[in-house]
Amino acid sequence: MLTLTNARLFDGHKMLGGRHSVALDGTTIAAIDGSIGQGDEVVDLDGMTLMPGLITGHFHADFFRFTVEDGMNGIQLGKELPPGVMMAIGVRNCGVLLDSGFTGYIGAACTNQVDACLKIAIAEGIIRGPRIRTCGHHINTTADMNDSRKWWQRFTAPGTDIFADGVDDLRKLVREEIRCGAEIIKIFGSQGHGIPGRASRNMSADETAMVVNTAHERGVKVRSHVCDREMILESIELGVDLLDHADEIDEQCIEAMVKHGTYWCPSVLVPEGWVRTGFDKDGTFARIIANVKRMLPIAHAAGVPIVIGDDYSGMMRNMLEDDPLDHQVGNYARELTYYAAAEGVSPAHVLTWATANPGRFLVDAPVRTGIIAAGAKADLIVVDGDPLADLSLLARPETSLKAVIVDGAMMIDRLPVPREKRSAA
């Protein structure tokens, strides 16, 4: 048994007072402040912070430098490079997650079953990587916001986006996604997030209901890109589990989300980036940002389970010298400091959005992760310093991140004591 002692402890919700020990038994947390047995391996963390590993609630493992210009030029998302290269991008980005202190991600769509293939490769010990809730393609309907604007150049082979119409075809498509390893289905309920559509609605109510019911029958969750207020309310009532963006969220939406237990991933680094590039000509992105920041503390106080995550891809590399959405070590945790700067939002709130909240979504009960508690999965990080006092520590993992543990296995070990000297008889 491995016991980490003398640690400052953030348990996924709050920082506990004093110093504590956490014992790991294989892949799980055995006890907090339990007795140390003879022969147990002991690591003195000397006041460093032990906390759940960070989890991103919106991750495209194979997004890598797909630009707005690519889309406008008719290049299909997910087909900008050969399938093998797209998988290689996913392997790379799994490494970036671990090196940034992220021990899990909830998929938000990919091409070529990249999420499912990564999960298999990690389970087989072929590559190192985080815990994954796998997603499949974007599921769309004909003539929605993701269908080819150049109608004479129809997308005929699947990339990231696939298309179906009507409840029967969507039922079959969802079941096929599940057959190919999807643990969450991604749909596009409405236009928005600064991207115009042909109409506000992308998917009819009966089609959304069919997707949700079919997925839930198989124990699979559903997330939706949904931004317009009326579509937000409809999606909640129809049982969508996680709302991406929800730009026009208001108090009525929040009340409905609490009632139904709906998760929210605001993902506003994209509109923030467009404001920084000067692309926000009519103020659309600024309005999105202002509304989301105003609603965040209200939603948190009401009990909406908020999660972090965004469309990391490097899409703005040609416009910004320091693209906040590039898949680079430390970039993902910048999101924490960004949200914590909003009025009424505290560092503890944001850390909960990055640990305990997505942890409940990442794995199905009775398995637990994203928290430090007896019986929970041993997905942990050690940070040199107090993240509640300085969240930017998590955006500087090269110096502050001292250990990453996934499923009880040490993925990164920068602890100062040589490992062979850590045994206590």
N, C-alpha and C positions, 0 to 999 in steps of 0.2 A: 504494500500500500504506500502511496506517495502522499505526504502531508506537507502542505505549504503553510508556514507559520509566520507569526509576527507581521501580519498584513493589514493594511487599511482595506476595508471591505465595502465595495458598492455591490448590493445584492440584486440589482436590476430595477430597483425602485428608489432606494435611498442609500446614503453612506451611513454605515453603522458606526457608533462611537467606539473608541478604543482600538485595540489590535486583536486580530482573530486568526484562527487556524482553520484550514479547509482540507479534509482528507479525501483523496480520490481512490476509488476501488475499481480498477479497470476503466470502463467507459463512463462511469457515473460518479457523482459526488456522494460520498458515503456519510459524511458528517461535518458539521461546523462546530468548532471548539470541543471536539471529542478528545479522548485520551489517545496518546501515541503509543502504539504497541511496540514490543521489542522487535528489532529488525526492520521496522518501517523506515522507508527513505524519507528524510526530513530536509526541507529547503527553507531556510530563514530568509524571508523577503525583506527584512530590515525596514519595515514601514512603507514599502512600495504598495501600490494599489492593486488588489486582485479584484477583477470584475468579470461579468459575462463577456464573451466575445461579442463584438459588434456584428449586427445583422442588417443588411440592406434589403428593404422591402420592394425594391423595383430595380431589377438588374437585367441587362441584355449582355450576356456573356460574349456574344460575337459581334457586338457593335464596335467598330474601330475605324474612325476617320471617314465615315460616310457623311458627306457634306450636303448642305442645302442645294448647292449647284448640281450635285449628282442627281438628286431627286428631280430637280427642274429639267435636267437633261434626259430624263426618262430612264435612268439606270435603276433597276429594281432593287429595293432593299433586300439584302441577303444573297444577292447574286453578283455583288461588285467584285468578288474574288471566288476562286474555285472552292467547292465544299471542304476539301482537306485543309485549305488555308483558313477557312472560317472556323474549323475545329481547332486549328493551331492558335487562333486568336483567343478562343475560349480557354484553352490551356494556359496561355499567357495571363489572361485576366484573372483566372483563379489564383495564380501566384501573386498577382498584384493585390488581390483581396487579402490573402493571408499576410503578406508583408505589410499591409495597412492595419492589421488587427481585426479583420472581419472574418468570423468563423462560420458565417452562413449567408446565403442569399435566397430570395424568393424571386423566381424567374418572372420576367415580364414579356417574354416572347423571344424566339430565336429561329434561325433557319436550320434545316437539315437535322432536326432533333439534337442540336448541340447540347442542350441542358441534359437530356436523358443520357447521351453518350458520355458526358463529363461525369455524371453520377455513377455510371457503371465503371468508368476508368478509375475513379477515386475508390470505389468499393473493392475493386480488384487489386488495388495497390499499385496501379500502373503510373498514376500521377498523384501528387499531393493537391489537396483542394479543400474547400469549405463544405459544410453541410448544405444541401440544395433541396429546395422545393421546385421541381422541374416544371417549366412551361413549354408549350409548343409554339405554333405559329400565331400570328395575329389572325383572328377569324373576322372576316369582313363580308359585306354584301355588295352586289353589283352597283356600281356608280356611287359608292360612298367616298369618303375623303381619301382613302388609300388606293382606290382603283385608279388605273392609269388615266391621267388627264389627256394623254395622247391616245385617243380611243382607237386610232389606226395601228397602235403598237400595244395591243393587249398583252397582259402578263399571262403567258400560257403555261408556264412551269412554275411550281411553287418556289418562292423565295421566303422571306419572312412573312409575307402576306398571302393568305389563301381566301377564297371566296365561295360563298354558297348563298342560296336564296330559298326561303320557305322552310317551314318547320321540319319537314321530312328530310330534306337534304342537310339541314343543320344538325339534326339529331345524329345522322350517320357520320357527319364530319367530326362532331364532338367525340363520338365513340371511337373513331379512328385515331384522333389525337391521344385519347386515353390509352388505346392499344399500343401506341408508340411511346408511351412513358410519361405523358403529361400528367402532372399532379395538380395543376391549376390551368384553367382555360382563360385565354385573353381575348376579349371582344372589344370592338369599338362601338360604344353606344351612341356617341354624338360627335359632332365636330368639336373644334375648340383647342385650347391651349395655344392660342395664337395661330392655329392652322385652319384656314377656312375650308368648309365643306360645301357640297352642292346644296345641302339643307342641314338644318340643325340635327335632325334625326338621321342616324346611320342604319339602325336596326329597328324593326318594328317591335311592338310590345310582345306579340305572340312569339316572335323569333327569339327575343331575349329570354322569355319565360321557358321556351323549349331548351335553350342552351343551359340555363341554370338547372332545370329539373333533370335533364339528362346527366349533367355532371354530378349533381348531388346524389343521384341514384347509384353512381359508381364511387362515391366517397371522395369526389374531386371538387375543388373550389373554383370559383369564377371571379375574375377581376375585369374591370371595364374602364377603358378610356372614356370618361364622361365628364363634361364640363358645363353644359347648360343647366340652369337650375331645375327646369321641369324634367329633364332627362335624369338628373341626379335623384330626384324624388321617385321617379318611376323605377329606376334601377334598384333603389333601396327596397321598395315595395315588392319587387319581383325576386328579391333574394340574392342579388349580387353580393359577394362576400367582401370585396375590396374595391374601392373607388380610386382610380388614378386621376390625379389633378383636381377635379371637382372645383374648377375655378370660380363658379358662381355660388359656392356654398354660402348658406345663411343660417340663421337660428332655427328656421323650420327644418332645414335639411339636417342640422345637428340633432334636433329632437328625434327625427326619424332614424338617424344612424344609431343613436343610443338605444332606442326601442328594439332595433333589429340586430344590434351588435356588429354593425358594418364598420370595417376598417377604412382608414383614409391615408393615402400616400400623396401629399400635396405636390411634390416635385416641381418647385418653382425656380430651380437653378437655370433651366432653359430660358424662360422669359427674362430672368435677371441677366442672362448672357446677351439676349437680344437688345435689352436696354443699353448695356455697356457697349455694344457694337454700333449703336446709333441706328439700328434696324427698326426701332419702334416709332415709326413715323406718325401714327395716329394715337399713340398712347395706350393701345390695347394691352401691351405687356405690363406697363406700369400699373394699370387698373387691376389686372390679375394679381400682381404681387401685393398691392395694397390691401385687396380684399382678403387674400389668404392670410397675410400677416395679422390682420384684424381678427380673423376667425380662429386662429390657432389657439390662443389662450382660452377662448370661450369653449371651443370643442374639447380641449383637454380637461377643463374644469367640469364639463358635463359628463365626461367619461368616454368620449370617442377614442378608440384605440388608434392613435396616429403612429405611422411608421415613416422612416426616412427612406430615401432612394430616389434616383433620377435617371435621365437618359444619357448616362456617361457614354461617350463615343468619340470625343475629339472633333465633333462636328464644327466647332468654331475656330479651329486651329489656324485657318487662313485669315481670321478676322481679329483674333485676340492673341497677343503675345503669350499670355498666361491663360490658356483655356481651362476654366474650372471643371469642364466636363471630360477632360482627357483621362484615359485610364493610366494614371501615374500614381506611384506609391504616395500616400498621404492625401490625395485629392478628395477621396470619398468622405473623409472626416471633416473636411472644410464645411460640409453641409451642416454639421452640428453647430459650429460657431455662427454660421449664417442664421439659423433659426433661433439660436439663443439670444441673438441681438434684437429680436422682435419684442416689442413692448408686452410685458406680462408673461414672457416665456423664460423659464430658468434653466440653467445647465442640467439640473436633475430631471426636469421634464424631458429635455432632449435626449439625455442618456437612456431614459425609459423608452423613448420612441425608437432607440437604436438597439435595445436589448430585450427587455421583458415583453413589450408589445409585439414586435415581429417574431419573437420566440414562440409565442402561442400560435402564430399562424404558420410558422416554418414546419412544425411537426404536429402530428395529430395526437390528441390525448389518448392514453394516459402519459405518453412521453412528454417530457418537459425540457425546454432549453431557454436560454436568454435570461436565466435567473441563477443565483447561487442559493441552492436549497438541497437538503438531503433528498436523494433520489433523482435529481435533475441530471441531464447529460453534462459531462465535463467538457464544456466548450468555454474556455476561459482565456483571458489575457492578463498579463502583468504589466503595469505602467509605472514608470519611475516618476512619481509626482502625484498630485491630486487633480484629476480631471474636472472635478466640480469647481475648483478654484481657477483652473486654466484649461478650458476645453481644447485650446489649440495644441496641447500636448499630443492629442490623438491625431492631429494633422502633421505631426513631426515624428513619425514612427521610427525613423532611422536612429534617433537619439533617445526617445522616451519609451518605446515598446521593447520590453525585455523578454517576454515569452508569449507564445501563442500555442494553445492546447485545443485540439479538436478531437472529440470522442475519446478523451483521456490520453491521446498521443501528442507528444511534444513536437510541434511543427517548426517552431522557432525557439531557440534557447540562447539568450544573450545574458543570462543571469551571471552575476560576477563570480560565484563560487564554482570551481571545477566540478563536474558531475560526479566523478569518482570519489569525491570527498564529502558527499552529501548523505552518507548512510550513518544511522545511529543505532548502535547495538542496545 
